[in-house]
Amino acid sequence: GNPELPRAVNITWSSINFKTILQWQPKPSGYFYTVEIHRKNSDTKKKCILTAETECDVTDVLRDVRETYTAHVLSVMPSEMDNFEEPLFAASEEFTPYNQTVLGKPEIRNYTQKGSKLNVVFQDPLTPYTFPNGSFQTIRDIFQHDLEYKLYYWKDQSSGKKDATTKSNKFEVSVDSTKNYCFYMQGIVPSRRENRSGQESMVLCTSVGRNILDEYGAEVFIIIAVIAIAVITLAIVLSVILCKRKKAKATREKEPLNGV
């Protein structure tokens, strides 16, 4: 390889729902990069040939998601592509999509709180991979029974959380029918040693029979009560002062004039 060309550094895998991007540094100047994806007992796949970018979408060559891959980022000049000598390269850490891709946010389709039951219906995140008919596979299609979801829920304006787990696409949990609840959820792959929990969904809250105390909180009523007491106290004090002044004035008017 050309010893004058810089090697790629900081090579990282970024993968969500099996869409995988390889990234590295530095930005090339006067040369290019080519990415090679290596796996055991298989041909090497080239991606992003002679690119001036510092990232490469390698999703389509990682279809065997249980396989372990290594990426070589080659630093090359265009004139060297026909050279039989191995070009200068830097190797990434190993990457196994099944174990390392991040589970994306589940999409909550519907939620209701009826009586003492909170029901949440959601959809599995899609992957870039397709079935023969062209429809996209979900993460459940890949993980099968190795995928589950966890729901975290709590009374609105409370810090005490509860959780529930399901392997289906819906939750039904028991709640206090007089209170509103907030919740979020995330996918989990229990078999993983690391990176078991996925991204958290957005937080949503139910709205059933909210009274004014639920809406504004007890603190607001305490403040209003304090202000009311202060106003009443001030009115009483002013009344007492005015009353004393009237009595004093009346007393002075009844006193006989001096020297008359």
KEKE-3310 file (N, C-alpha, C; in steps of 0.2 Angstrom, whole numbers, plus 5000, padded with zeros to 4 digits):
npx = (5004:5001:5012:5010:4997:4984:4978:4961:4952:4944:4933:4916:4901:4885:4869:4852:4837:4842:4846:4861:4875:4891:4904:4918:4934:4948:4941:4944:4958:4963:4964:4954:4941:4937:4926:4927:4918:4920:4917:4916:4921:4916:4913:4922:4913:4912:4909:4903:4913:4928:4924:4922:4917:4914:4906:4896:4883:4879:4870:4863:4873:4873:4864:4863:4859:4863:4877:4894:4903:4917:4923:4934:4942:4948:4961:4964:4971:4964:4972:4977:4968:4969:4980:4989:4994:4990:4980:4982:4974:4961:4955:4938:4930:4922:4906:4889:4874:4862:4864:4868:4862:4852:4836:4823:4811:4795:4779:4765:4749:4736:4727:4718:4708:4698:4687:4694:4705:4719:4723:4734:4739:4751:4764:4776:4793:4799:4811:4824:4824:4816:4802:4799:4788:4789:4785:4790:4800:4797:4805:4800:4798:4811:4817:4808:4802:4811:4809:4802:4791:4791:4781:4780:4771:4762:4753:4747:4756:4763:4777:4779:4783:4776:4777:4775:4775:4775:4773:4766:4757:4750:4745:4737:4733:4729:4722:4719:4703:4699:4709:4721:4733:4751:4762:4775:4785:4796:4806:4813:4827:4829:4839:4851:4867:4872:4866:4852:4839:4828:4826:4816:4798:4788:4781:4765:4749:4734:4717:4704:4690:4696:4697:4697:4707:4716:4720:4727:4733:4737:4745:4742:4730:4733:4741:4731:4722:4730:4732:4719:4716:4726:4720:4708:4712:4719:4708:4700:4709:4710:4697:4696:4705:4699:4687:4692:4697:4685:4679:4688:4687:4674:4674:4682:4674:4664:4670:4671:4673:4689:4690:4678)
npy = (4994:5012:5021:5034:5038:5042:5031:5025:5030:5028:5020:5015:5006:5010:5006:5004:4995:4986:4993:4998:5008:5012:5021:5033:5041:5051:5065:5063:5069:5071:5057:5042:5031:5014:5002:4986:4971:4959:4941:4925:4911:4916:4925:4941:4957:4971:4989:5005:5010:5019:5031:5048:5051:5049:5039:5024:5015:4999:4990:4981:4970:4964:4954:4941:4940:4935:4932:4936:4951:4959:4975:4982:4997:5004:5014:5022:5026:5031:5025:5014:5004:4994:4987:4973:4973:4973:4986:5000:4998:5000:4991:4987:4984:4969:4965:4960:4959:4954:4953:4966:4977:4992:4992:5001:5014:5009:5010:5018:5014:5015:5019:5017:5021:5012:5011:5001:4997:4999:5000:4997:4998:4993:4995:4984:4990:4993:4985:4986:4976:4964:4954:4941:4945:4959:4966:4974:4967:4966:4969:4959:4949:4945:4943:4934:4924:4929:4941:4954:4966:4980:4989:5004:5012:5025:5034:5049:5064:5058:5049:5036:5021:5007:4991:4981:4966:4960:4948:4950:4962:4971:4978:4976:4982:4983:4998:5012:5018:5031:5039:5047:5041:5040:5034:5024:5014:5000:4990:4974:4962:4948:4938:4944:4949:4962:4978:4976:4983:4993:5008:5021:5024:5038:5048:5046:5051:5047:5054:5055:5060:5072:5081:5098:5098:5088:5094:5105:5103:5101:5111:5123:5126:5128:5139:5148:5148:5153:5166:5171:5170:5180:5191:5192:5193:5206:5214:5213:5219:5232:5236:5236:5246:5257:5258:5261:5273:5280:5280:5287:5299:5303:5303:5314:5324:5325:5330:5345:5362:5370:5383:5389)
npz = (5000:4998:5008:5011:5011:5022:5035:5039:5053:5070:5066:5066:5069:5066:5069:5068:5070:5060:5050:5044:5046:5041:5048:5048:5050:5043:5033:5016:5006:4991:4989:4990:4998:4999:5004:5012:5016:5027:5031:5039:5030:5017:5002:5000:5001:4992:4995:4992:4983:4979:4986:4992:5004:5021:5027:5025:5018:5023:5024:5015:5013:5024:5027:5032:5047:5059:5057:5059:5056:5049:5044:5032:5029:5015:5010:4996:4979:4964:4953:4959:4959:4950:4954:4960:4973:4990:4996:5008:5023:5036:5050:5056:5072:5076:5071:5074:5068:5073:5087:5090:5083:5086:5094:5087:5091:5096:5088:5094:5091:5096:5111:5126:5141:5150:5163:5175:5167:5157:5140:5127:5111:5099:5086:5078:5074:5058:5047:5035:5027:5015:5011:4999:4992:4992:5003:5019:5031:5049:5065:5073:5064:5062:5075:5081:5093:5102:5105:5115:5123:5135:5145:5154:5166:5175:5188:5183:5187:5197:5204:5205:5197:5187:5179:5164:5154:5137:5124:5113:5103:5111:5126:5141:5156:5174:5182:5192:5191:5193:5191:5180:5168:5163:5151:5143:5131:5126:5116:5119:5119:5127:5127:5124:5129:5131:5127:5128:5129:5119:5110:5118:5117:5113:5127:5133:5139:5147:5148:5157:5165:5172:5186:5193:5203:5199:5188:5191:5202:5220:5225:5220:5225:5238:5238:5233:5244:5255:5250:5250:5264:5268:5262:5269:5282:5281:5278:5290:5299:5293:5295:5309:5312:5306:5314:5326:5324:5321:5334:5342:5336:5338:5352:5354:5349:5359:5370:5381:5375:5379:5391:5389)
capx = (5000:5005:5013:5009:4990:4982:4973:4955:4952:4937:4928:4911:4895:4879:4863:4845:4832:4846:4849:4868:4879:4898:4907:4925:4938:4946:4939:4950:4960:4968:4963:4947:4940:4933:4924:4926:4914:4922:4914:4920:4919:4912:4917:4922:4909:4914:4904:4906:4920:4931:4920:4925:4913:4917:4901:4894:4877:4881:4864:4862:4877:4873:4857:4863:4860:4867:4884:4898:4906:4922:4924:4940:4941:4954:4963:4967:4971:4961:4977:4979:4963:4971:4986:4987:4996:4985:4981:4982:4967:4960:4949:4934:4928:4917:4899:4884:4868:4857:4866:4870:4858:4847:4829:4820:4805:4789:4774:4759:4744:4730:4727:4712:4708:4691:4686:4700:4709:4723:4724:4739:4740:4757:4766:4783:4797:4801:4818:4825:4824:4809:4800:4799:4783:4791:4783:4795:4800:4797:4810:4797:4799:4818:4818:4803:4800:4816:4807:4797:4790:4790:4777:4781:4766:4762:4748:4749:4759:4766:4784:4780:4781:4775:4779:4772:4779:4771:4776:4761:4757:4746:4745:4731:4735:4724:4724:4714:4699:4698:4716:4724:4740:4755:4766:4780:4787:4802:4807:4818:4829:4832:4844:4857:4871:4872:4861:4846:4833:4828:4824:4809:4793:4786:4777:4758:4745:4726:4713:4698:4687:4700:4694:4701:4712:4720:4722:4731:4738:4735:4749:4739:4724:4736:4742:4725:4720:4735:4731:4712:4717:4729:4715:4703:4716:4720:4701:4699:4714:4708:4690:4697:4708:4694:4683:4695:4698:4679:4678:4692:4684:4668:4676:4685:4669:4660:4674:4669:4679:4692:4689:4671)
capy = (5000:5018:5023:5041:5039:5041:5026:5027:5029:5029:5016:5013:5003:5013:5001:5004:4991:4982:4998:4999:5013:5011:5028:5033:5048:5058:5067:5062:5074:5068:5050:5039:5025:5008:4997:4979:4968:4952:4937:4919:4906:4919:4930:4948:4961:4978:4994:5012:5010:5025:5036:5053:5051:5045:5034:5019:5011:4992:4986:4975:4965:4961:4951:4936:4945:4931:4931:4941:4954:4964:4980:4985:5003:5005:5021:5021:5031:5027:5022:5008:4999:4988:4985:4967:4973:4975:4993:5002:4998:4999:4986:4989:4979:4964:4967:4955:4963:4951:4955:4973:4983:4995:4992:5007:5016:5006:5015:5017:5015:5017:5018:5018:5019:5011:5008:5000:4994:5003:4996:5000:4994:4996:4991:4983:4994:4990:4984:4988:4969:4963:4947:4940:4949:4966:4970:4975:4963:4969:4966:4953:4944:4942:4940:4929:4923:4932:4949:4956:4973:4982:4995:5007:5016:5028:5039:5056:5068:5053:5046:5028:5017:5000:4989:4975:4964:4956:4946:4952:4969:4975:4978:4977:4982:4986:5004:5016:5021:5038:5043:5047:5037:5041:5028:5023:5007:4999:4983:4971:4956:4946:4934:4948:4951:4969:4982:4972:4987:4997:5015:5022:5027:5044:5047:5048:5051:5047:5059:5053:5063:5076:5087:5104:5097:5084:5098:5111:5101:5104:5117:5129:5128:5130:5146:5152:5148:5158:5173:5172:5171:5186:5196:5192:5196:5213:5217:5213:5224:5239:5237:5238:5253:5262:5258:5264:5280:5283:5280:5292:5306:5304:5305:5321:5329:5326:5334:5352:5366:5373:5391:5391)
capz = (5000:4998:5015:5012:5012:5029:5037:5042:5061:5073:5063:5070:5066:5068:5067:5071:5066:5055:5045:5047:5042:5044:5049:5050:5049:5042:5027:5012:5002:4986:4988:4991:5002:4997:5010:5011:5021:5027:5035:5039:5024:5012:4998:5002:4997:4991:4995:4992:4980:4978:4989:4995:5010:5027:5029:5020:5020:5021:5026:5010:5013:5031:5027:5037:5053:5064:5055:5062:5050:5050:5039:5030:5025:5011:5008:4989:4974:4958:4949:4962:4959:4946:4957:4964:4979:4995:4998:5015:5026:5043:5051:5061:5077:5074:5072:5073:5068:5078:5094:5091:5081:5092:5093:5087:5095:5094:5086:5098:5087:5100:5118:5129:5148:5151:5169:5178:5162:5152:5134:5123:5105:5095:5080:5078:5069:5051:5045:5028:5023:5013:5009:4992:4989:4992:5009:5023:5037:5055:5069:5075:5059:5063:5081:5082:5100:5106:5106:5120:5125:5141:5146:5160:5167:5182:5189:5181:5192:5202:5202:5206:5191:5187:5172:5162:5148:5133:5118:5108:5101:5115:5133:5145:5163:5179:5184:5196:5186:5195:5190:5173:5168:5158:5150:5137:5131:5123:5114:5123:5117:5133:5126:5123:5135:5131:5122:5128:5128:5113:5111:5122:5113:5116:5133:5132:5145:5146:5150:5159:5171:5176:5190:5194:5207:5195:5182:5193:5208:5227:5227:5217:5230:5244:5237:5233:5251:5258:5247:5253:5271:5269:5261:5274:5288:5280:5278:5297:5302:5291:5299:5316:5312:5305:5319:5332:5322:5322:5341:5344:5333:5342:5359:5354:5348:5365:5375:5381:5373:5385:5392:5387)
cpx = (5004:5005:5011:5001:4988:4977:4966:4955:4945:4932:4923:4905:4889:4873:4857:4840:4835:4848:4856:4872:4886:4901:4914:4928:4944:4943:4945:4951:4965:4968:4956:4947:4936:4932:4924:4923:4916:4918:4917:4917:4914:4916:4916:4917:4912:4908:4907:4913:4922:4926:4924:4922:4916:4911:4899:4888:4879:4876:4863:4867:4878:4866:4857:4864:4863:4874:4887:4903:4912:4923:4931:4939:4948:4955:4967:4967:4968:4966:4979:4974:4965:4977:4985:4990:4990:4985:4980:4975:4967:4954:4945:4933:4923:4910:4894:4878:4863:4858:4867:4866:4853:4840:4826:4814:4799:4784:4768:4753:4737:4731:4721:4712:4700:4690:4693:4705:4712:4725:4729:4740:4746:4759:4774:4787:4798:4808:4818:4825:4817:4808:4800:4793:4784:4789:4789:4794:4800:4803:4807:4798:4806:4819:4814:4801:4805:4815:4802:4796:4789:4786:4778:4775:4765:4756:4751:4750:4761:4772:4784:4778:4780:4776:4775:4775:4774:4775:4772:4762:4752:4747:4738:4733:4729:4727:4718:4709:4697:4704:4718:4731:4744:4760:4771:4782:4793:4802:4813:4820:4832:4838:4851:4861:4872:4867:4854:4839:4834:4827:4817:4805:4792:4781:4770:4754:4737:4723:4706:4696:4692:4696:4699:4707:4718:4724:4728:4735:4736:4739:4746:4733:4727:4738:4736:4722:4724:4733:4724:4713:4721:4724:4710:4706:4717:4713:4699:4703:4712:4701:4691:4700:4703:4689:4686:4696:4691:4677:4682:4689:4678:4669:4678:4679:4664:4663:4672:4675:4682:4691:4683:4667)
cpy = (5006:5021:5030:5043:5038:5035:5029:5026:5030:5026:5013:5011:5007:5009:5002:5000:4987:4987:5000:5003:5012:5019:5028:5040:5046:5059:5066:5068:5071:5060:5048:5033:5020:5004:4990:4976:4961:4948:4930:4915:4909:4924:4937:4952:4968:4983:5001:5013:5017:5031:5042:5055:5048:5041:5030:5015:5004:4987:4980:4970:4962:4957:4945:4939:4941:4930:4937:4944:4958:4969:4982:4991:5004:5012:5020:5027:5027:5023:5015:5003:4993:4985:4979:4967:4975:4982:4994:5001:4998:4995:4988:4983:4974:4966:4961:4958:4960:4953:4962:4979:4985:4994:4999:5008:5012:5011:5013:5019:5017:5015:5020:5017:5019:5008:5007:4996:4999:4998:5000:4995:4997:4992:4990:4988:4990:4989:4986:4981:4968:4956:4947:4944:4957:4969:4969:4970:4968:4966:4960:4947:4941:4939:4935:4929:4926:4939:4949:4963:4974:4988:4998:5012:5019:5033:5046:5060:5064:5051:5039:5024:5010:4998:4983:4973:4960:4954:4947:4959:4973:4973:4979:4977:4985:4993:5007:5019:5028:5042:5042:5044:5040:5035:5029:5016:5006:4992:4980:4964:4952:4942:4938:4949:4958:4972:4978:4976:4992:5004:5016:5026:5034:5043:5050:5047:5051:5053:5057:5057:5068:5081:5092:5103:5093:5089:5103:5109:5105:5110:5123:5131:5130:5137:5151:5153:5153:5165:5175:5174:5178:5192:5197:5196:5204:5217:5218:5219:5231:5241:5239:5245:5258:5263:5262:5272:5284:5285:5286:5299:5308:5306:5312:5326:5330:5329:5341:5356:5369:5381:5393:5391)
cpz = (5000:5005:5016:5013:5020:5030:5040:5049:5063:5069:5067:5066:5070:5065:5071:5067:5060:5049:5047:5042:5046:5043:5051:5049:5046:5035:5022:5008:4997:4985:4990:4996:4998:5003:5008:5017:5021:5032:5034:5033:5019:5008:5001:4998:4997:4991:4995:4989:4978:4980:4992:5002:5015:5031:5023:5022:5018:5023:5021:5010:5020:5032:5031:5044:5059:5063:5058:5057:5053:5043:5038:5026:5022:5009:5001:4984:4968:4954:4952:4962:4955:4948:4961:4971:4984:4997:5005:5017:5033:5045:5057:5067:5074:5075:5070:5074:5073:5085:5095:5088:5086:5089:5093:5091:5092:5092:5089:5093:5090:5107:5121:5137:5149:5158:5172:5173:5157:5146:5129:5117:5101:5090:5080:5073:5063:5051:5037:5024:5021:5012:5002:4988:4989:4999:5014:5029:5043:5059:5072:5071:5060:5069:5084:5090:5105:5107:5111:5121:5132:5142:5153:5161:5174:5182:5187:5187:5198:5199:5202:5200:5192:5180:5171:5156:5144:5127:5112:5106:5105:5122:5136:5153:5167:5181:5189:5191:5187:5193:5182:5174:5162:5157:5144:5137:5126:5121:5118:5120:5123:5133:5125:5130:5136:5126:5122:5126:5123:5115:5114:5117:5117:5122:5131:5138:5143:5149:5151:5166:5175:5179:5191:5198:5204:5190:5185:5199:5215:5228:5225:5222:5236:5244:5237:5240:5255:5256:5250:5260:5272:5267:5266:5280:5287:5280:5286:5300:5300:5295:5306:5317:5311:5310:5325:5330:5323:5329:5344:5342:5337:5349:5359:5353:5354:5370:5375:5379:5379:5385:5390:5394)
residu = (GLY:ASN:PRO:GLU:LEU:PRO:ARG:ALA:VAL:ASN:ILE:THR:TRP:SER:SER:ILE:ASN:PHE:LYS:THR:ILE:LEU:GLN:TRP:GLN:PRO:LYS:PRO:SER:GLY:TYR:PHE:TYR:THR:VAL:GLU:ILE:HIS:ARG:LYS:ASN:SER:ASP:THR:LYS:LYS:LYS:CYS:ILE:LEU:THR:ALA:GLU:THR:GLU:CYS:ASP:VAL:THR:ASP:VAL:LEU:ARG:ASP:VAL:ARG:GLU:THR:TYR:THR:ALA:HIS:VAL:LEU:SER:VAL:MET:PRO:SER:GLU:MET:ASP:ASN:PHE:GLU:GLU:PRO:LEU:PHE:ALA:ALA:SER:GLU:GLU:PHE:THR:PRO:TYR:ASN:GLN:THR:VAL:LEU:GLY:LYS:PRO:GLU:ILE:ARG:ASN:TYR:THR:GLN:LYS:GLY:SER:LYS:LEU:ASN:VAL:VAL:PHE:GLN:ASP:PRO:LEU:THR:PRO:TYR:THR:PHE:PRO:ASN:GLY:SER:PHE:GLN:THR:ILE:ARG:ASP:ILE:PHE:GLN:HIS:ASP:LEU:GLU:TYR:LYS:LEU:TYR:TYR:TRP:LYS:ASP:GLN:SER:SER:GLY:LYS:LYS:ASP:ALA:THR:THR:LYS:SER:ASN:LYS:PHE:GLU:VAL:SER:VAL:ASP:SER:THR:LYS:ASN:TYR:CYS:PHE:TYR:MET:GLN:GLY:ILE:VAL:PRO:SER:ARG:ARG:GLU:ASN:ARG:SER:GLY:GLN:GLU:SER:MET:VAL:LEU:CYS:THR:SER:VAL:GLY:ARG:ASN:ILE:LEU:ASP:GLU:TYR:GLY:ALA:GLU:VAL:PHE:ILE:ILE:ILE:ALA:VAL:ILE:ALA:ILE:ALA:VAL:ILE:THR:LEU:ALA:ILE:VAL:LEU:SER:VAL:ILE:LEU:CYS:LYS:ARG:LYS:LYS:ALA:LYS:ALA:THR:ARG:GLU:LYS:GLU:PRO:LEU:ASN:GLY:VAL)
# end
